[in-house]
Amino acid sequence: MRSLILVLALLGCAHAQDECHPRQFEYDSVVCVCDSTYCDQPGIIEFPAEGSYTAVTSSRDGLRFNVETLPVSSEEDPGAVEVTLDRGNTIQTMIGFGGAFTDATGINVNSLPTEAQDLLLRSYFAPEGIGYNLCRIPIAGCDCSTRPYSYDDVEGDVELEYWSLTEEDYQYKIPLILQAQELSSQEIKFFGSPWSPPSWMKTNGMFNGSGELLKEMWQPWSEYFVKFVDAYEEQGIPLWGLTPQNEPLSGFQDWRWNTCGWTAEDMRDWLKTNLGPTLEAAGMRRLKMMVDDFNRDTLPAYVQPMLEDPDCAQYIDGTAVHWYSDRYVSANVLDETQALDPEKFILYTEACQGYDVEGPLSVMLGSWARAEDYAHYIIESMNHFSTGWVDWNLALDMQGGPNWANNFLDATIIVNAEEGEFYKQPLFYALGHLSKFVLPGAQRISTTTTQSTLDVASFLDTAGGTVVVLLNRDDNELDVSVNDGSGIYVNHRLPAKSLQTILY
Ligand SMILES: *[C@@H]1O[C@H](CO)[C@@H](O)[C@H](O)[C@H]1NC(C)=O
C-alpha cells in the first residue's frame, strides 16, 4: 500500500528537478538510490520573481526536493496555522552547514566506482547538490577509523621530529577534500578537531580509556596543532577553525575510543598559556577557536571559566556543541551560553542518528522518523543561536562503519559497495532543506507559530530574500499562512510528515 502511494506521489511531482529513484527497505519511507549512471540532484533553485513564492518539499510519502512556484497572497488564510516572521528582529548570522571528512567517509567513497564517487561528492558540494560549505576534519584518527593512531606515534618524541601525516590523510581525506573544493562554487570552511594526542603524551598511555594530557606535554601538544594546520595548508586545504579537543569530558570515563580528558580549568589554562600563544606566534590567530565540542549537558558550565577569564577568552571565537544530549537537556542552555559572551558564536559541530542503539538499528535505511527527529533539533538549535550544523560522517557502509571501536552509526549517505550503489537517506534531505538555502551570512529572524507539531525557523539571506524552513510532524496535511508584516502572505499546504523550504 505504502509503495503504491509512493508511486503516485512521485508521478504527481511534475516539478522535481531530478527524480529520486526510490527504494523501500523496512522503514517508513525510502532512500534515493544512486550509482555510476544516475543520481538525483535538486539542481539550482532560485528565488522566484516578485509576487511568487517557491516551495521545496520532501515528505515521508516520497517527495524529495519537489519544487513548486505559486503566487503569494494579499490576505491571510483564516483557517490556517499562523507563522509570524519578525523581519526587524535579526538574531545570529549563519556560518554554514556540512559534514565530516573522517577516514570512514573516505574508505566508503573510495569503495565506489569512480563515476559514483563523483556523483556522491557532487550531491554534497556542487551547486546542483545541497551546497555544503562547512566541514570538519579529524586531526588524525578517531573511532571512525580502522585503527587508533596519531601523527606522531614515536614514544617520547617531544620535538615532534617524526611528526607526519598518515596514509589515511593521503588516501581518505585529502583527495576527497580537494575534489569537494573543486566541485563547490563557494568557499568551504574547514575546521580540525583532535580526538586524542599521541598515547605517550597522556597519563594513561592510551588513546582511549580515562586519561589526561601530561602537564609537560602541554607545549608539545600545542606545536602539534601548528604542524597539522601547516601540513593541510601545504596540501591546498587552508583551515578556517579548530576545536582544541573533541568531547573533552569523555576522557574522564572509561571511554571505548580515542579521547583525552580536560577539566574546564585545565582547558582554560592550557589555552591561555600554551595553545593560544603558540597559534598566535605561528600567525594562526585567524583560525576560529571553538571550545567544548561536546553535548548540551556540559553547557554553560564547561565554557564559563574560559569565557570569564579575559586572558583565555581572547583566544576563543565560539562554542562548539554536539547533538547527542539534545533530547534530554533544554535548549535554554544554549541561550545561557550565548549570554555569557554575546560576541562569540555557537555552532553545532557533530551530530548523527543511530548513536544510541546497537546492531542492525545503527543504520535505518529510509527512516523518515529519524530525519524528522533530526530536523526538529536542527531547527530548534537555529532558534537558540546556533550558526550552523555540521553532520558527522559524510558516508558510512551498510553496517554504519567502519569503526575500530564498533561504534556503528547512521549517516546521510550509506554506501553499498557490493552493488556499486549509494543511498541518500531521508536525513540527507533533512540537512539539504537548510544547507542548500540558508547560506553563509544569512540572518536568522525571530519567528513564531501557533501549532506545536510544526517547527519553523526563518532567515533573511544577504540579498534580502526570505527563507522559511518548516517541519510538519503531524500525520495530517497542514495549511499555514506565513505573515512577515509586509502585507504579503504565503498561504501554503504542507503534506503530512513533511519538510519544506519556502523562498520568496
Ligand atoms: C581501548 O582500546 C584498546 C585497543 O587499542 C581496547 O583493547 C580496549 O578495550 C579499549 N578500552 C576500552 C575502555 O574500551
PDBQT file of the ligand as one rigid body, heavy atoms in Angstrom, charges set to zero:
ROOT
HETATM    1  C1  LIG A 601      40.956   0.785  24.326  1.00  0.00    +0.000 C 
HETATM    2  O1  LIG A 601      41.480   0.338  23.107  1.00  0.00    +0.000 OA
HETATM    3  C2  LIG A 601      42.032  -0.948  23.146  1.00  0.00    +0.000 C 
HETATM    4  C3  LIG A 601      42.603  -1.241  21.784  1.00  0.00    +0.000 C 
HETATM    5  O2  LIG A 601      43.603  -0.323  21.455  1.00  0.00    +0.000 OA
HETATM    6  C4  LIG A 601      40.996  -1.959  23.547  1.00  0.00    +0.000 C 
HETATM    7  O3  LIG A 601      41.561  -3.240  23.650  1.00  0.00    +0.000 OA
HETATM    8  C5  LIG A 601      40.372  -1.540  24.877  1.00  0.00    +0.000 C 
HETATM    9  O4  LIG A 601      39.313  -2.404  25.191  1.00  0.00    +0.000 OA
HETATM   10  C6  LIG A 601      39.873  -0.115  24.811  1.00  0.00    +0.000 C 
HETATM   11  N1  LIG A 601      39.416   0.335  26.101  1.00  0.00    +0.000 N 
HETATM   12  C7  LIG A 601      38.134   0.479  26.403  1.00  0.00    +0.000 C 
HETATM   13  C8  LIG A 601      37.843   1.049  27.742  1.00  0.00    +0.000 C 
HETATM   14  O5  LIG A 601      37.234   0.189  25.646  1.00  0.00    +0.000 OA
ENDROOT
TORSDOF 0
